Amino acid sequence: MKKAFILGFLIAISSTASVHAQGNNTSKECSIDLFNADPMQVSPGGSAVLNWTTSNCSNVTIIGGSLTGYRPTSGNLNTDPLSATTTFTLTAASATSTATRDLTVTVQQPAAPPSSSIPPVTTPVTTTTIETPIPPPPPAAETTTTTTTTSTTPPAAPVPPPAAPVTTTTVVTTNPAAATPTYDVSPRSSINVNKLRFGAFVAPSITWMKPTASTDDENKFNVVSDGTKIGFTYGLMADYNFAPNYGIITGIQITQTGGKIITTNKDQAIQSDKVLKADFNYRLQYVEIPLALKLRTDDINGFRFFGQLGASIGFNIGKKADYTVSSVRSNATAAYDTSGTKIKLTGSLGHIAPIMFQMNIGAGAEYPFNNRLTAYFGLFFNNGFAPDATKPDLFDEGKLGYSGSFRDANTRLNNFALRVGLFF
């Protein structure tokens, strides 16, 4: 008896612990508590206020009409003027669950004019039937009796008059209000335009050129960077958010960049057609097309922070320089200096990289002012990794006014840029 009591007591304790553990493991799921519109019916051109609240959700989007993008977990906003009945979809998500709810705002269209105001179009169809007259029956046979000499012949049956033509008129009524059915055969795009945004930006920058080595490939010249300079970038951008926290960003931009490079000949002996020292301040301009992966946080007090990583390709559209070169002319016994300001650089193909590839990394934040306008700002580092930015041994030294040639040490273009812009 005692053993049975102890066994029952242990089973009860085990059952209670199991129920308690299961209760503790229950997680709170994301839910939509309220999603309505005020009013639910509007006239053409009217707008409504959408109201929503959620629980245990970290990410909320509303799509419908011209609305798109991420919203606070609870709030309200005005729709744009509506011309047709519109359905809005609210999607709320957390790390473990997702909830969706649809809401339809009805646009009351004006009553259609009475159908009697549109006169029907009739097409008469005439059918004429001519009936052939029935021939009269043959006359009856003559009858004679033996008691009289009189014979009686019954009168012939009357001949019916020819039948008059019978005319039947059929009227077919066509209703012009009946529309011919149309079918949309246009190809369907797999891109949701509600997730696509366009914007513009400006970006002052600090640029510099960095040699990859301290000497040229032939070890004849020492090469150093002579500091930074101010650059500038401006352009258009577009991003597509293929998931709540992930997107792709691209665009087109104009970048004014450059740097300062000093090259010194290790052998300072006076010889004909020899460069002893070259000091170049390059002024370069590129048209660039970037492509990057963008990662964004959920809404944090109205802000969404982001980081992005990608690459860009640039096409050279400008190449000038300020320079001072010390060189020895042919058969000269002393060096002379040649200088120029904002001189266009010429030479063989590749003297300035015609195409530049860069790696881009950056971080920043976005802040929405309303349904359409979002502020954008961030700090970016752009590292040119190929090819060599300059090849001075290919310069046309005759046009630049010095004698001889020199090499640098595989220079790269770099910059830090502060971007400020707007998405529309």
C-alpha positions as CSV (number, residue, x, y, z in Angstrom):
1,M,0.0,0.0,0.0
2,K,2.8,2.4,0.9
3,K,4.6,1.7,-2.4
4,A,1.5,2.4,-4.4
5,F,1.1,5.7,-2.6
6,I,4.7,6.8,-3.3
7,L,4.4,5.7,-7.0
8,G,1.2,7.7,-7.5
9,F,2.8,10.8,-5.8
10,L,5.8,10.6,-8.2
11,I,3.6,10.3,-11.3
12,A,1.6,13.4,-10.2
13,I,4.8,15.4,-9.7
14,S,6.1,14.3,-13.2
15,S,2.8,15.3,-14.9
16,T,2.7,18.7,-13.2
17,A,6.3,19.4,-14.3
18,S,5.6,18.4,-17.9
19,V,2.6,20.7,-18.1
20,H,4.6,23.5,-16.5
21,A,7.4,23.0,-19.0
22,Q,5.0,23.0,-22.0
23,G,3.5,26.2,-20.8
24,N,6.9,27.9,-20.5
25,N,7.9,26.8,-24.0
26,T,4.8,28.5,-25.6
27,S,6.1,31.5,-27.6
28,K,4.1,34.5,-28.5
29,E,3.3,34.7,-32.2
30,C,3.0,37.9,-34.2
31,S,-0.6,39.0,-34.7
32,I,-2.6,41.8,-36.3
33,D,-5.0,43.3,-33.7
34,L,-6.5,46.0,-35.8
35,F,-6.6,47.0,-39.5
36,N,-9.4,49.3,-40.7
37,A,-10.1,52.3,-42.8
38,D,-12.0,55.5,-42.0
39,P,-14.2,55.8,-44.0
40,M,-14.6,52.4,-45.7
41,Q,-16.4,54.0,-48.7
42,V,-15.3,57.1,-50.5
43,S,-16.3,59.1,-53.6
44,P,-14.0,59.1,-56.7
45,G,-10.9,61.2,-55.8
46,G,-11.4,60.8,-52.1
47,S,-9.0,59.3,-49.6
48,A,-9.2,57.2,-46.4
49,V,-7.1,56.9,-43.2
50,L,-5.7,53.4,-42.6
51,N,-5.3,52.4,-38.9
52,W,-3.5,49.4,-37.6
53,T,-2.0,47.8,-34.5
54,T,0.0,44.6,-34.1
55,S,1.4,42.5,-31.2
56,N,4.8,40.7,-31.0
57,C,5.7,41.9,-34.5
58,S,9.0,43.5,-35.6
59,N,8.4,44.2,-39.3
60,V,5.2,45.6,-40.9
61,T,4.5,46.4,-44.6
62,I,1.4,47.8,-46.3
63,I,1.0,47.4,-50.1
64,G,-2.0,48.7,-52.1
65,G,-2.7,51.4,-54.6
66,S,0.3,53.7,-54.6
67,L,1.3,52.7,-51.0
68,T,4.4,50.6,-50.5
69,G,7.2,50.0,-48.1
70,Y,7.7,49.4,-44.4
71,R,5.7,50.9,-41.6
72,P,5.8,51.1,-37.8
73,T,4.3,48.2,-35.9
74,S,1.3,50.4,-35.0
75,G,0.1,53.6,-36.6
76,N,-2.0,55.3,-39.2
77,L,-1.6,57.0,-42.6
78,N,-3.6,58.6,-45.4
79,T,-4.1,56.9,-48.7
80,D,-3.6,58.8,-52.0
81,P,-6.8,59.9,-53.8
82,L,-8.6,56.8,-55.0
83,S,-10.3,56.5,-58.4
84,A,-11.3,52.8,-58.1
85,T,-12.0,50.3,-55.3
86,T,-8.6,49.3,-53.8
87,T,-7.5,46.5,-51.6
88,F,-4.7,47.1,-49.1
89,T,-2.6,44.2,-47.7
90,L,-0.9,44.5,-44.3
91,T,1.8,41.9,-43.6
92,A,3.3,41.7,-40.1
93,A,6.2,39.4,-39.3
94,S,8.4,38.4,-36.4
95,A,11.3,36.0,-36.2
96,T,9.0,33.0,-35.9
97,S,5.7,33.9,-37.5
98,T,3.9,36.0,-40.1
99,A,0.3,37.4,-40.2
100,T,-1.5,39.0,-43.2
101,R,-4.8,40.8,-43.5
102,D,-6.6,42.5,-46.4
103,L,-8.7,45.6,-46.3
104,T,-10.9,46.9,-49.2
105,V,-11.8,50.6,-49.5
106,T,-14.8,51.0,-51.9
107,V,-15.0,53.8,-54.3
108,Q,-18.7,54.6,-55.1
109,Q,-19.0,55.3,-58.8
110,P,-21.7,57.7,-60.1
111,A,-24.9,56.1,-61.3
112,A,-25.0,55.1,-65.0
113,P,-27.4,57.1,-67.2
114,P,-30.7,55.4,-68.0
115,S,-30.5,53.0,-70.9
116,S,-33.5,54.7,-72.7
117,S,-31.2,57.7,-73.3
118,I,-29.2,55.6,-75.8
119,P,-31.4,55.0,-78.8
120,P,-31.1,51.4,-80.1
121,V,-29.8,50.8,-83.6
122,T,-32.2,48.7,-85.6
123,T,-31.4,46.6,-88.6
124,P,-34.6,45.6,-90.6
125,V,-34.5,42.1,-92.0
126,T,-37.3,41.5,-94.6
127,T,-38.5,38.1,-95.6
128,T,-41.0,37.8,-98.5
129,T,-43.1,34.6,-98.9
130,I,-45.3,34.2,-102.0
131,E,-48.0,31.5,-101.6
132,T,-49.0,29.6,-104.8
133,P,-52.9,29.6,-105.3
134,I,-54.6,26.2,-104.9
135,P,-56.1,25.0,-108.2
136,P,-60.0,24.6,-108.2
137,P,-61.4,21.0,-108.0
138,P,-62.5,19.4,-111.2
139,P,-66.2,19.9,-112.2
140,A,-68.8,17.3,-110.9
141,A,-70.1,14.6,-113.4
142,E,-73.4,15.3,-115.2
143,T,-76.4,13.3,-113.9
144,T,-79.5,12.2,-116.2
145,T,-82.8,10.6,-115.2
146,T,-85.1,8.6,-117.4
147,T,-88.2,10.4,-116.2
148,T,-87.2,13.8,-117.4
149,T,-85.3,15.4,-120.2
150,T,-83.6,17.9,-117.9
151,S,-80.0,17.4,-116.8
152,T,-78.6,19.2,-113.8
153,T,-74.9,20.2,-113.6
154,P,-73.8,21.6,-110.2
155,P,-72.0,24.9,-110.4
156,A,-68.3,24.7,-110.4
157,A,-66.6,25.5,-107.1
158,P,-65.4,29.2,-106.9
159,V,-61.9,29.8,-107.9
160,P,-60.1,31.4,-105.0
161,P,-58.3,34.6,-105.9
162,P,-54.5,34.5,-106.2
163,A,-52.9,34.7,-102.8
164,A,-51.4,38.0,-102.0
165,P,-47.7,38.1,-101.1
166,V,-47.0,37.8,-97.4
167,T,-44.4,40.0,-96.0
168,T,-42.7,39.3,-92.7
169,T,-40.4,42.0,-91.2
170,T,-37.9,41.0,-88.4
171,V,-36.3,43.8,-86.4
172,V,-32.9,43.1,-84.8
173,T,-31.9,45.6,-82.1
174,T,-28.2,46.2,-81.3
175,N,-27.3,47.7,-77.9
176,P,-24.3,50.0,-78.4
177,A,-23.7,49.9,-74.6
178,A,-22.7,46.2,-74.8
179,A,-18.8,46.3,-74.8
180,T,-16.7,44.0,-76.9
181,P,-14.7,41.8,-74.4
182,T,-11.0,42.6,-74.3
183,Y,-8.2,40.4,-73.1
184,D,-4.9,41.4,-71.5
185,V,-2.2,39.5,-73.4
186,S,0.7,41.6,-72.2
187,P,3.6,39.7,-70.7
188,R,3.7,39.6,-66.9
189,S,6.8,40.9,-65.1
190,S,8.2,39.1,-62.2
191,I,9.3,42.4,-60.6
192,N,6.9,44.0,-58.1
193,V,7.0,47.7,-58.9
194,N,5.7,48.5,-55.4
195,K,9.1,47.4,-54.1
196,L,11.1,49.5,-56.5
197,R,12.3,53.0,-55.5
198,F,14.2,55.8,-57.3
199,G,16.2,58.6,-55.9
200,A,19.0,61.1,-56.3
201,F,22.1,62.0,-54.2
202,V,25.2,64.1,-53.8
203,A,28.4,63.0,-52.2
204,P,31.4,65.2,-51.3
205,S,34.5,63.0,-50.9
206,I,38.1,62.8,-49.9
207,T,40.1,61.1,-52.7
208,W,43.7,59.9,-53.0
209,M,45.9,57.7,-55.2
210,K,47.9,55.0,-53.5
211,P,51.0,53.2,-55.1
212,T,51.0,49.5,-54.5
213,A,54.7,49.6,-54.0
214,S,57.4,52.1,-53.1
215,T,59.2,51.8,-56.4
216,D,58.3,51.1,-60.0
217,D,58.6,47.6,-61.6
218,E,62.2,48.3,-62.8
219,N,63.3,49.7,-59.4
220,K,64.4,53.0,-61.0
221,F,62.0,55.5,-59.4
222,N,60.8,56.0,-55.9
223,V,57.0,56.6,-55.8
224,V,55.0,58.1,-52.9
225,S,51.5,59.5,-52.5
226,D,51.4,63.3,-51.7
227,G,48.2,63.4,-49.8
228,T,44.5,63.8,-50.4
229,K,42.3,66.1,-52.4
230,I,38.6,67.0,-52.4
231,G,36.3,65.2,-54.9
232,F,32.6,65.0,-55.6
233,T,30.0,62.5,-56.8
234,Y,26.4,63.0,-57.9
235,G,23.9,60.8,-59.6
236,L,20.7,58.7,-59.6
237,M,20.0,55.5,-57.6
238,A,17.4,52.8,-57.6
239,D,16.8,50.0,-55.2
240,Y,14.6,46.9,-55.2
241,N,13.7,45.2,-51.9
242,F,13.2,41.6,-52.8
243,A,12.7,40.7,-49.1
244,P,11.8,42.7,-46.0
245,N,15.4,43.3,-45.0
246,Y,17.3,42.6,-48.2
247,G,17.6,44.5,-51.5
248,I,19.7,45.3,-54.5
249,I,20.8,48.9,-55.3
250,T,22.2,50.3,-58.5
251,G,22.1,53.6,-60.5
252,I,24.4,55.9,-62.5
253,Q,26.7,58.6,-61.2
254,I,29.4,61.0,-62.2
255,T,32.6,60.9,-60.0
256,Q,35.3,63.6,-59.9
257,T,38.4,62.0,-58.3
258,G,42.2,61.9,-58.5
259,G,45.2,62.2,-56.3
260,K,48.8,63.4,-56.0
261,I,51.8,61.2,-56.9
262,I,55.5,62.2,-56.6
263,T,58.0,60.1,-58.6
264,T,61.8,60.6,-58.0
265,N,64.6,59.1,-60.1
266,K,67.0,57.1,-58.0
267,D,69.9,58.1,-60.3
268,Q,70.2,61.9,-60.2
269,A,73.1,62.1,-62.6
270,I,72.6,64.5,-65.5
271,Q,71.9,62.6,-68.7
272,S,70.1,63.5,-71.9
273,D,66.3,62.9,-72.1
274,K,66.0,61.9,-68.5
275,V,63.3,62.7,-65.9
276,L,64.8,63.4,-62.5
277,K,61.5,64.2,-60.6
278,A,57.8,64.4,-61.5
279,D,55.1,65.8,-59.3
280,F,51.6,65.2,-60.6
281,N,48.2,66.2,-59.2
282,Y,45.7,64.2,-61.3
283,R,42.1,65.4,-62.0
284,L,40.0,62.5,-63.3
285,Q,36.4,62.0,-64.0
286,Y,34.4,58.8,-64.5
287,V,30.8,57.7,-65.3
288,E,30.1,54.8,-62.9
289,I,27.5,52.1,-62.6
290,P,27.3,50.5,-59.2
291,L,25.7,47.2,-58.1
292,A,25.4,46.3,-54.5
293,L,23.6,44.1,-52.0
294,K,21.8,46.1,-49.3
295,L,20.9,44.8,-45.9
296,R,18.4,46.8,-43.7
297,T,17.3,46.6,-40.1
298,D,13.7,46.7,-38.9
299,D,12.2,50.1,-38.0
300,I,14.0,51.6,-35.0
301,N,12.3,54.8,-33.7
302,G,11.4,55.7,-37.3
303,F,14.9,55.0,-38.7
304,R,16.0,52.0,-40.7
305,F,19.8,51.4,-40.7
306,F,21.6,49.7,-43.6
307,G,24.9,48.3,-44.8
308,Q,25.8,47.5,-48.3
309,L,28.6,45.8,-50.2
310,G,29.1,45.7,-54.0
311,A,31.2,46.8,-56.9
312,S,31.1,49.4,-59.7
313,I,32.5,49.9,-63.1
314,G,33.6,53.3,-64.3
315,F,34.3,54.8,-67.7
316,N,36.8,57.6,-68.0
317,I,35.4,60.9,-69.4
318,G,38.0,63.4,-68.2
319,K,41.7,63.4,-67.6
320,K,43.7,66.5,-66.6
321,A,46.6,67.3,-64.3
322,D,48.6,70.0,-62.6
323,Y,52.3,69.0,-62.8
324,T,55.9,70.0,-62.3
325,V,58.6,67.9,-64.0
326,S,62.3,68.3,-63.7
327,S,64.1,66.7,-66.7
328,V,67.2,67.0,-68.8
329,R,66.9,67.8,-72.5
330,S,68.9,66.2,-75.2
331,N,72.6,67.1,-75.0
332,A,71.9,69.5,-72.1
333,T,74.2,69.9,-69.1
334,A,71.6,70.9,-66.6
335,A,68.0,70.0,-65.6
336,Y,65.1,72.3,-66.2
337,D,61.6,72.5,-64.8
338,T,58.4,72.3,-66.8
339,S,54.9,72.9,-65.2
340,G,51.3,73.1,-66.3
341,T,47.8,73.6,-64.7
342,K,44.7,71.7,-65.7
343,I,46.5,70.3,-68.8
344,K,44.7,67.6,-70.7
345,L,46.7,64.4,-70.6
346,T,47.3,62.6,-73.9
347,G,49.3,59.6,-74.9
348,S,49.1,55.9,-75.9
349,L,46.0,53.9,-75.0
350,G,46.0,53.1,-71.3
351,H,48.0,56.1,-70.1
352,I,44.9,56.8,-67.9
353,A,42.8,53.8,-67.2
354,P,39.8,53.9,-69.6
355,I,37.8,51.5,-67.4
356,M,38.0,51.3,-63.6
357,F,36.7,48.6,-61.3
358,Q,36.0,49.4,-57.7
359,M,34.9,47.6,-54.5
360,N,32.3,49.6,-52.5
361,I,31.3,49.2,-48.9
362,G,29.2,51.5,-46.8
363,A,26.6,52.0,-44.0
364,G,23.9,54.6,-43.2
365,A,20.3,55.2,-42.4
366,E,17.0,56.0,-44.0
367,Y,14.1,58.1,-42.5
368,P,10.7,58.4,-44.2
369,F,9.0,61.8,-44.2
370,N,5.8,60.4,-45.7
371,N,4.5,57.6,-48.0
372,R,6.7,58.7,-50.9
373,L,9.7,60.7,-49.6
374,T,12.6,59.1,-47.7
375,A,15.8,60.7,-46.6
376,Y,19.0,58.7,-47.2
377,F,22.5,59.3,-45.8
378,G,25.6,57.2,-45.4
379,L,29.4,56.9,-45.4
380,F,31.1,54.9,-48.1
381,F,34.6,53.7,-48.9
382,N,35.4,53.0,-52.6
383,N,38.6,51.1,-53.5
384,G,39.8,50.9,-57.1
385,F,41.4,47.5,-57.5
386,A,42.0,47.3,-61.3
387,P,43.6,48.3,-63.5
388,D,46.5,50.7,-62.8
389,A,45.0,54.2,-62.7
390,T,48.0,55.8,-64.4
391,K,50.8,54.8,-66.7
392,P,53.0,57.9,-67.1
393,D,55.5,56.2,-69.3
394,L,52.8,56.3,-72.0
395,F,52.2,60.1,-71.7
396,D,53.0,62.3,-74.7
397,E,55.9,64.1,-73.0
398,G,56.4,66.3,-76.1
399,K,53.0,67.9,-75.6
400,L,53.5,68.2,-71.9
401,G,56.9,69.9,-72.4
402,Y,59.4,67.7,-70.7
403,S,62.1,65.2,-71.9
404,G,62.3,61.5,-71.1
405,S,59.8,59.3,-69.4
406,F,59.2,57.8,-66.0
407,R,57.1,55.1,-64.3
408,D,55.1,55.0,-61.1
409,A,54.2,52.0,-58.9
410,N,50.8,50.7,-60.0
411,T,48.6,53.4,-58.4
412,R,45.1,52.8,-57.2
413,L,42.2,55.2,-56.9
414,N,40.4,55.4,-53.5
415,N,37.9,57.7,-51.8
416,F,35.7,58.2,-48.7
417,A,32.3,59.7,-49.6
418,L,29.5,61.1,-47.5
419,R,26.2,60.5,-49.4
420,V,23.1,62.5,-48.8
421,G,20.0,61.9,-50.9
422,L,16.3,61.3,-51.2
423,F,14.2,58.4,-52.4
424,F,10.9,59.4,-54.1
